[in-house]
Amino acid sequence: MPREKYQTLTEQMFYILLCLQSECCGVDIMKMISEMTEQRVTVGPGTLYTLLDNFVSQGFITLTNIENRKKSYIITDKGRKMLEKEYIRLHKLTEDYERFMKKVI
């Protein structure tokens, strides 16, 4: 049975939503992700703008401003809920790992 779309987020999706706690444009998002993760996670323009369009259509973010070709976005309440849900899921994974490894070691 296929997994429902956006049931979980990829790293790129997670960091994009995290960056959009305040209004910013695509170039700012790419820079913030790179800095935040110490270059461990990168998001190229093709991936970024595809995800931004998908997030807008899903109601996770909203387009706030268009200046020439520069578009700015911000997260919505629905997007915050999705980000929080993913944070909780990741935290549970970490707890499971720690609990299991204590038994193994």
WOLIN-V363853 format. One record per backbone hydrogen bond with DSSP energy under -1.0 kcal/mol. NH is the residue of the N-H (numbers start at 1). CO is the residue of the C=O. E is the energy in kcal/mol with one decimal. If there is no record, write none. Layout:
((NH;CO;E) (NH;CO;E))
//
This chain:
((7;4;-1.8) (14;10;-2.6) (15;11;-2.6) (16;12;-2.2) (17;13;-2.3) (18;14;-2.2) (19;15;-2.4) (20;16;-1.3) (21;18;-1.0) (24;73;-1.9) (29;25;-2.3) (30;26;-2.5) (31;27;-2.1) (32;28;-2.9) (33;29;-2.6) (34;30;-2.0) (35;31;-2.4) (36;32;-3.2) (37;33;-2.1) (38;35;-1.1) (39;34;-3.2) (40;37;-1.6) (48;44;-2.9) (49;45;-2.7) (50;46;-1.6) (51;47;-2.6) (52;48;-2.9) (53;49;-2.0) (54;50;-2.3) (55;51;-3.2) (56;52;-2.3) (57;53;-2.3) (58;54;-1.9) (60;55;-2.3) (61;55;-1.1) (62;74;-2.7) (64;72;-2.9) (65;72;-1.2) (67;70;-3.0) (70;67;-2.7) (72;65;-2.7) (73;24;-2.5) (74;62;-1.6) (75;20;-2.7) (76;60;-2.6) (80;76;-2.4) (81;77;-2.3) (82;78;-1.9) (83;79;-2.5) (84;80;-2.7) (85;81;-2.4) (86;82;-2.1) (87;83;-2.4) (88;84;-2.5) (89;85;-2.1) (90;86;-2.6) (91;87;-2.5) (92;88;-2.3) (93;89;-1.9) (94;90;-2.1) (95;91;-2.5) (96;92;-2.6) (97;93;-2.4) (98;94;-2.7) (99;95;-2.6) (100;96;-2.6) (101;97;-2.9) (102;98;-1.6) (104;100;-1.5) (105;101;-2.5))
//
